[in-house]
């Protein structure tokens, strides 16, 4: 069933709200409320709107989810106030819900608020990339992650990478305690957010991109090295109670592309065998031609078949060394990449990873500087410049001249540009957006999401 299209049902003899709720995986109450019915009685020939998505929101401080309807069942999850759970059935006393990892459970109707969404609702998913502090102007993601859990489907924690000296092993990327990470994962689970560790290959040696390629090459070298690395990935997943793994390789030798594809297949099979989720972040490309060495090693078709979720990293249109000024992700670039990806896999596997940051392009010195939303707005205020919303690219920007006489263009993202990208994702039928990264965004994104979209959780 395509949950993005309106669903109607013409009542016929023998129909009841109970049978219709079972057929459409919702509840009788949801159909009744969506249609503003005064009673449970139906009339032959009556046209009913069917919820395209029904959810419940926990309205108590802590609530148990059981494996069967009733308080005597086994407890399968704990949910905190504000947790949102998609409904797949149930009745007046107990609601059948889907959890962050795809399992099903039952929650008491007494402890939740039910909300049906009709065909005019814009359904989406939102993945939030979570990092630790990156210098004095880039705080960690914890505050935004916890404050906006209701609008997040997935949390992707950028906390692990391939070990440079032992490339079959996984090392911590930041300094953090195991208890800290487990607490963040548990918070996500108690708010019905799927939690995945990102394992990447970025060693951040200035001027030496090959070191990133070399460490991947060491891991990919043989079936045995790949198998050892996969075992260590799964060990990380189990150690912190993650729900699967998210691989983010960004610099790979073109000559290693076949081994890279083999790795994605092998990891995908192993995660599926262990009932774990598999996401892959992939550099952007718009055709089969290997015109961009950054994205050329990545076979979208192979990855789309191996992974549960394909994360198209769109933030390389402008801002890379030597690029001219412009948006990090224009609406046209986003559509081109997604339309190409959709020729390689079903759209329901694709999520568009977009920036919530921008760049200050110094046109005189021909260099650029990373800016968050707040940094961009501070610059506009300091130099008394009005922010312009560029209609062609659907992104905000402004120009200024600094105290040394250098000319600048600043391109960044705000709630309006993210709304435009969400609308495009919705129109194309892809899953939604991934935001790089939490803590750098326009705070206005969150009320916009709550007002204009329905963020789905527990989507498999």
N, C-alpha and C positions, 0 to 999 in steps of 0.2 A: 504494500500500500504506500503510495506517494503521499507523505504527510505534509507536503508543501502545497497541495492543491485542496480547494474546498471539497468537502464530502457532504452529500445530501442523501437522504433515504426517503422514498415514498412509502408510507405505511400501507401494508397489505393485511389481509385477514390472517390472524394468528400472531401478529407481531406484538411484542411487549418490550418495555424498556429494558427488562432484564436480559432478554434474548439479544436485543440490539447492542447492549453494552458488552455482552460476551463476544459477539461477532466483531465489534470494532475495538476491542481491548480498552474499554473505558469503564465507567460505572453508570448505573441508572441515574444517580444524582447529577452527574456531569452533563448528561443529555438533557435532563429536566431543566437544569439551571441555564445551559446555553440557549435553550429555546424558550425560556421563561414560561414554562408550563405551570399551570395551577394545580395539576394533579398528575398521577401516574397513568391515567387513562389516555389511550390513543384512539384516533379516528381514522378509519380507512380512507386513503387518499390524502392524508395529512403529510406535508413535506417537512421533514426534520433536518436541521443542521446537525452534523455529527462532529464532535471535537476532533481536531487533527492532532491534538496533543493535550493530555490532561496531566496535571501535576498536583502534588500536595506539598505544603510547606509546614515544617514542624513548628508548633506554637507553644512548646514547653521547653524548659531548659535542657532536658535530656530525655530521650525516648528510645525504647528498645524496638528493634525490628526482629520478628520471629520467622521461623521457617514454615509455620502453619498459622492459620487464623486462630487467634486465641492466646491468652497469656501463658499457657502451659507449654508452648512450643519452645524449641531451642532458640537461643538468641544468636542471630547471625550478624548483627551490626548494631552499633550505637550511633544515634544521630543527635546533634545539638540544635538548639533553637535557630531557626532560619534556614536549615537544610531543606533543599528542594529535591523531590524525588518524582520521577515519571511514573505514572499510573498505568498498569496493564490489566486491571480488572478489580473485582471486589464488590462489596455490598455496602449496607448501611452501617455496619459495625466495624469491619476490618477492610483495609484497602491493600490490594496487591501491587507492589511497587518494584521497580528495578533499581539496583544499586550500582555504584561507580564501576564495579568490575564485571557487570553483566549478570550477577546472581539476582535471583528474585527473593522477595521476602514479604512479610505482612506487617502492617502498622495499624495501630488502633485509630479509627476515624475520630475519636474523641481528642486526639493529641495533634491533629493536623488541620490545616485550612486547604480546601480543595479549590482548584482553579482550572476550568476547562478553557481551551483556546480554540476559536473557530477558524474558518478558512481564510479570514482576512489577517490572521496573525502572521508575522514574519518570524519563522523559526530559524535559529542559528546555534552554532557552537562557538565557544570562546576558549581558546587555550592561552594560558598565561605563562610566559617564560619567567622563571624565578632565578635570580642571581644573588650573590652576596655583594657587599659594598665594593665599589670600584673607584676608589679615590674620594676626595672630599666633596665633590659635587654630585656623585652618583651613589645614593644610599642603597641598601639592600632592598629586596622585594617584600620583606615580611609584612610591613604595615599595609601595603596595598593588597597583598594576597589575603590577609585576614579580614580587612575591611570590606572587600568586594567579593567575598566567596560566593554570594548568591548569583553573581553574573559570570562565574567561571565553570566551565565544563571539565577542564583538564588543567593540571599543574605539571609543568616540565621543569625539572630542577637541573640547572646547568652546573653540576657539581662533580663530574667525573670525566676522566680522559684516559687515553691509552698511555701506559707508562713508557716513557722514552727509552729507558735502559732495558726494560723487559716488556717488549711490545705485545706479549700475549697476556699481560696483566692490566688491571684497571687501577688507577690511582685517584686519590682525591685531588680535585682541582683547587679548591679553597681549603683554608684551615677551618675545620668545624668538628664538633664532637658528634659521635654517633647518636647520643641522646638527643641533641638538638635536631638532627635530621629526622629521626624517628618521630619527634614531637610535631614537626611540620607535616610529615606524611599523615600522622594520625589526625591532625586538625583537618586536613583535606578530606580524609575519609569520613570524618564525623559531619562534614558538610556536603557529602556525596560528590566529591571531586575525584576523578581518576588521577592518580599520582604516578608519574614516570620519572626515572633518572635519565638525564641526557649524558651519553658517553660520546665525547668528541675527540678530535685529534689536534687541537689548536695549542701550540706551545708558545706562541706570542714572542718569537725572537725577531726583533726588528730587522728588516732587510734580508731575512733568511726564510723564505716561504718553503724551501725544499725540506726543511726539518719536519714540517707537518706531513709532507708527502712520504718522507723516509720512514716515519714511525708507522704509518698505515701500511707501507710496503712490507715492513717487518712482520706485522700481524697477518697480512694476507698471504705470506710467502708460500705456505703449503697447507694442505687439508688439515694437517696435525696442528699447525700454529693457529689456524682459524678455529679449530675445535677447542683448543685450550682457551682461547680468548672468549669464545661463546660460553664456556663453562664458568669463566670468571664474571662475565656479564650477569649470568643468572644468579651467581653467588651474591652479587651486589643487590639484585632485585630481592632476593630472599632475606638478606641481612636487615634491610630497612623496611620490609613489608610493602614494597612497591607493587604495582599492578601489571608490570611489564617493563619494556625497555624502549628507549628513544635514542636512535643513532643519528649523530650529526657529524658527518665527515665533510670537510670543505676544501681540502687541498689533496688531490690524488693524482699520481702520474697517469697520463692517458694510457700508457702501456699496461697498467694494472687493472684496466676496466673489466676484463673478463673475470679476474679473481675477485674484484669488488662485487660483481654481480653474483658470483658463486657464494660469497660471504652472506649477502642479503638473503639468498635462498636458504642457506643452511641455518642461519639464525632464525628466520621466519618459521622453518619447520620445527625447530627445537622449542621455540616459544609457544607455538600452537600446540605441540604435544604436551606441554606443561600448563596449558590453558592460561597463558599469559599474553598480554596485549603487545603489539609491535608497531611502533611509529618510526618513520624515517624523515628527517629534514634533508632537503636536497636543493642544491643551487639551481637557479632559474635558467631555463632554456626555452626557446620558442620554435625549434625545428629539430629534425633528426641530424642536421649538418653539424659537425663538431667545430663550429666557428669560434666558440668561447672556451679557452682551455680550462677555465674554472669549472664549467658545467659539463664539458664534453665526456668525462669518464662515467657519467651517471646515466644509466639506461632506465628511463621512466617506466617502460613496459615491465621490465624485470622487477623493479622496486614496487610498482603498483600491484603486481601479482603476489609478491612475497609479504607485503606489509598490510596491516589493518588500516593504517592511516598514513597518507602521503602528505608531508608538510612542504609546500613549495615556498622556499625562502625568496621573497620578491625584492628584498632590500639591497639591490646592487645596481639599480638603474643609474643613479648618480651618487657621488660621494666617495667612490674609490679613487686611489691616487691617479691624478691626471685627468679625471673626468671634468667636464665643464659643470657650471651651476645647473641645478634643477632638482626636482623632487626625488626623494629616495625611492618612492613607489608612486608613479602616476597611475591614474585609473586605466589609461590605455595599455601601459606595460602590464599591469595586473591582468587585464582581460586577455592579452596575447599569450602570456605564460599559462594561464588556466585553460584557455581553449586548446593549446597544444597538449597539456597534461590530460585533458578529457578525451583526446584521441588514443590515449594509452591505457586508460583505466576508467571505471565508472566514477561519475562525479561525487558519489557519496563517500568515496575514499579520500577525497582531496580537501585539504584545509589550506588557506592562503595565509602565509606568515608575512605580516606587514610591520613596518617600523612604527613606533610611537615617538621616535627621536627625529632629528634632522641634522642639517649641516649649515654652518656659517661659511660661505665661500668668499674668500678674499680674492677678488678679481685682479687686483693689482699685483699681489705677491704670488698668485696662482697656487694657493694652498687652501685647505678647508679644515674646519674644526667641528667636532661632534657637539651637538647641542640637544639638551632635553627640551620639553615644552616650556618649562619654567624659565630656563636659560634664554630661550628664544624670545619669550615675552619680556624678560628683563632687558634684553638688548633693544627691543622695539621701544620700550619706555625710556631707556637711557638716551636714545638718539631721536626720540620724539617722532617715531615713524608709525603710520597706520598699517595694520596687517591687511593685505589684499588676499582675497580668495580667488585663486586662478581657476577659472571655469573649465578651461581645456584639460588641465591635469587633475582638477578637483583636489588641490592642495593649497594651504596658506603659505604666503611668502611676504617679504618686505625687503627694501634696499636701504642702505645707509652708507655714509662716509665716516670713517673713524678719525680720531684726533691726529693721525699721521697723514691723512689725506687719502688713505686706501679705500677703494670702493668695494662694497660687500653686497652679496645677495644671501638671504637666509631663507631656506626652504625647510619646512617642518610639518608636523601633523597636529590636528586638533580634533575635537569631537565631530565637526562637520565633515572633515576628510575621512575619518574612520566610519562615519555613517554612510558616506558614499561607497566605501569599499564593502561594507556589510550589505548594502543594497545590491551591489554587483554580485557578490557571492550568492545572495539569495536568488537573484534572477538567473544565474547560471546553474543553480542547483547543487553547488558544492557545500561542504559541511559548515563553513564559517571562516573565522579569522583566528590566527595565532598572533599574539602581541609581543613583540620584542621591545623592551621588556618591562615588567611591572616595576613601577617606581619612577619612570621617566615620562609618563603620559599626561595628557590634559585631564585634570580631574573631572571635567565635564563629560568625558566618555561614559562614565558609569551611570549617571542619571539618564543619559541618552539611551543606553542599552536597556535599562529598566523600563523606560517609557515606550520605546519604539520597537523592541524585539522581545522574543521569548527565547531565553537561553536554555537549550536542552541539555540534560545531564544523562549519564549512563548509556550513551549511544555506542553501540558495538559495530 
